Amino acid sequence: MLNRWMRAAAVAVGCLLVVGTAEAKPAAGGKKTVVSAGWTITATEKMGSARQGKGRPVVLWQPKRAERGCSEEHSGRLLSAVGALVSFEQSGGGYCEGAAHPWASANFVTLDLRTGKPVSLYDLFSKAEVDAAIAADPFLKKSKGDPDADCKFTLDDFDKSFAFVDLKGDKVGVRIGLAHGCEAARGNLTQIGVTLLAKEPLLSDLRAAEAAKTLYKHLGRK
């Protein structure tokens, strides 16, 4: 369970898009086990990892040792598994003696398990389509009139902070997590939703994930 600093970090939800071989298996004690494209992914609040066969595991999130004089906690949450692409939420918070205030952060991450590196929406969809979807988002449009918007969230690296929600035909719902924009809003995670056109080979992976219930609408709901 997250400590008092993380409990104080609000999650702001903007305009959400929730539209309704890989395999998901429920487990006791809050542990999830997901098999996707030959990768076995295991996830608890404190630890997440993936392994293909007898290969070396890929660490998704894990506890971190705090520096002397500091106290901190970290956690993760599995959001979606599509082929070799696994998306998760990671959050953390803590305090160091003598600091002016505690710290907190939250964001989404999508990793390609084959490389162990983050994936960008621009790697999967055309830049023009992604940018147009962001520009058309009602929440972001409305926020242009909010003088505090730049503090509440930032669009920096938004393309690397996402998860796959659901699939309808060849249109995939994508949830994007926007980190806080200034320290006064530390720990905020503003979420928006967009719809993008999926093409092969991603489309086949999404169809398999939809059938096996490893999209956000199956795994990511709290």
N, C-alpha and C positions, 0 to 999 in steps of 0.2 A: 504493500500500500504506500502511496506517495506521501512524503513528509509534508509538514505544514507550509513550506515554501511552495511546493507544487500544488497543493490544494488551493492556495491563494491565487494561482495563475488561472485566469479565466480563459475559456474557449469561446471565441466569438464565431458564430455561424452566420455566413452571409447567404447568398443565393445558392442553395444546394440542389443538385440534380440527383434525385433518387428515383430511378425508373426501373421499374422492375425488369495420350490419355493421361488426365490429372485426377487426383482423388483426395477428398478431405475426410478426415476421421476425427470425431470428437474424442476427448480424453478427460479423465478425471483430474481434479486439482487445478483447473485453469490451463492445462497444457493442451496445445493443439498440434496435431501431426498432419501434414499435407504432403502428398506426393504429386509432383508436377514435372513432366518431361524427364523422368528418371531421377529427379532430385527429391530427397526426403527432407522436408523442412519441419523442424520442431521449434515450438515457440511457447514461452511462458512470459510473464510480465518482466522478469529479470534477465532472461537469456533467450536469444534466438540464433539458430544456426541451420545450415543446409549442407547435405552431403550427397554426392553422387556415387553410388556403389561403395567401394572401399577407399574412395579418394579422400583427400584432405578436406576437412569441413571448412565452410565459409561462414565466418562469424557475422551475424547481422547486427546484434546488439548484445551487450554484456555489462556486468557491474564494472565500475571504475573506482580505483583507489583514490581517495581524497588526499590532497596535500595536507601537510601538518598545519593544524590550526583551522582546518576547514571541515565542514560536514556537507555531504551531498548524496543525492540519490538519483538513479537513472532507471528508466523502464522503456519497454517497447511493446508494440501491439501489431500483430500480423494483420494486413489489410487485404491483400490479394496475391494470388500466384497464377501467373499466365505464362505457360511454357517455362523458360529459364528466367523470367522476369518476376522478381518478388518485391512487393511493396509493403512497407511497414511504417508505423508512426514511432518516432523516438522522442522522448522528453526527459528533461532533467532539471534539477534545481538544487540549491544549496546556499551556504553562507560561510564566509571566512571571517575570523576574528579581526576586528578593526575595520572591516569594510563598511561603506556607507549604507549599503542595502544588500539584500539577498539577490541571487541571480536565478533565472529560470529560462528555459527555451523549449520549443516544441516544433517539430516539422515532420513532413513525410519524406521517405526515401524510397527510390526504386533502384534495385541492383540487378545487373545481369550476372547471374551466378556463374556463367561461363568465364567471365573476365574478372568478377569481383568489383567491377566499377559501376558508379552511378549511371543511370540512363536518363536522357533528356527526351521530352516530348518531341523535340525537333529531330531526334534520331528515328522516330516512329511515324511522324506525320509531317506534312509540308509546313514550312515556317509561315507561309501566308495563311494557311487554314488555322493554325494555332493562334497566331496573332489576331486574326479576325474574330475568333471565338472569344478571346480575352477582351477585345475592344467592345464586343457586343454584350458582355455580361451585365445584367441589370444592376446587380449590387455594386460593381465597380463604377458603372455610370453614375449611380446615385451618390457614391462616395466622393465624386469630384467636387461636390459642394460642401463637403465636410472638412473644416479646417484641421481637424485632428486625424484625418485619414492616414497621413504619412507616418503618424506615430502608432496607430493601431495595427497597421500591417505594411509589409513591403512586397513589391513584385520582384525584388531581386531573387534570381535563381528559382522563380516559380516553376520553370519548366522541368526542374529536377525533383519537385515535391508533389507527387501525384500517386493515385491508385486507380485501378480500373473498377468501375462500379457495376455495370451490367452491359448487356449486348442486345440490341434489337435490329435484326437484319444485319447490315454491315455498319451500323452506327453504334459506337461505344460511348457510354457515359464515363466521364473522367472526373474524379474529385481532386481538386488542387488545394493544398494547404499553404497558406501564406503566413510566414513568421512575423513576429512583432517588428515594428519599425523603429521603436525607440525604447529606452530602458523603462520609461513610465508604464509601458504596456508589456513588459517582459513576461514571457510565458504564454501570451495570447497565440492562438492558432485560428486564424480566420479561414473558413473553408468556402470555396465556390465550386460550381459544377458546370462543365461544358460538354458538348457532344461533338465527337470527331468521327471522320470516315476511316474505318479500318480496312487495310489492304493486306494481301498475303505477303509474308507468311504469318503476320500477326493475327489476321482474321481467323485462321484455323486454330491457333492457340487460344484465342478468346472463345471460340465455339466449344473447345474441349473444356475450358475452365467453367463456362456457363453450365455445361452438362454435369460437371463434377462438383459444382457449387464451391468454387474457389475464387469467386470474385468478391468485391467489397461488400455487396449486398448480402453475401453469405457469411463472410469471415470478419468483416470490419465493424459490424454493428455492435455497440456496447450493450 
